[in-house]
Structure formats: structure tokens, C-alpha cells
Amino acid sequence: MHHDELMGKVQVLAHLPDRNTAERAAHAVVSTLAERLPAGLARHVAAQLPPDMAVAMTEMTDTSGDGSGATGERFGLTAFAGRIADRAGTDEETALRNAVAVLEVLDAALAPELTERMAGALPADIRELLPVGRAAEYT
């Protein structure tokens, strides 16, 4: 999926007023997701994203300063929403709405097995934001 298509879908799904807001939301979600995922998995996800989104993800895997790319921080939905809100300059309710939209677009952009691995690496409360997580509620 190309950058413009990805941002257009995020804008529509999250009901955002313009492309800049969609980009800010998408980068905030991807960066926060990268903090939560194990570094190797985050790099695999980044490899399937458009270059600017890949940078948002891989920057977070390289913040340890020792070159290890250590991420996989342990935090739940409240911290996830708070970090997205801080990065995007929104409130937590808007951040969660944006996260659902971005994760839905990522679900369409990524290989299904990668989405499943990502879901398996997330705690249940964050996993529920993923389309696969929401679908599991009904099975």
C-alpha cells in the first residue's frame, strides 16, 4: 500500500479533517506500537510499510542507544492511548479512535501472518483494537 492511499484510508476511517492530521495520527500510532512490539517484529512490520511509516516504526526500535533496538516495553491500553494522544496532540478518546483506524489500515497493508504475530505480541486490551482482536470477540 502506498503512502497516499494509506493516509487517505486513515483520514476516512478516523473521520479526520485533513491529510496532515491523518499523518500525525498514523505516525503517533505506529511509533507507539513500535515501542510495544519486540524489536525484530517491529522491523518486520516496518519492512512492509511505506518508507515514511517504516521510519516512524524503526526510529522507536533504535532508541536504546546501544544498537540493540530493544523495545517490547510492557504497557497496557491506558498507556498506549496516552502515548498516542501526547504524540498526536489529541485527547485519549480521539487517540483510541485513531488507533483503531490506523490498525485497520495496517491490517490491510500487512501480510496476514504478520498481523497475527503482531496480535500475539500485544496484551489483550490493546489487541482488541485490531480487526482480528475485535473479530475474536464474536467467535
Secondary structure, DSSP 8 states (H G I E B T S, - for coil): --HHHHHHHHHHHTT-SSHHHHHHHHHHHHHHHHHHS-HHHHHHHHHTS-HHHHHHHHHHHTTTSSSS--------HHHHHHHHHHHHTS-HHHHHHHHHHHHHHHHHHS-HHHHHHHHHHS-HHHHTTSHHHHHHTT-
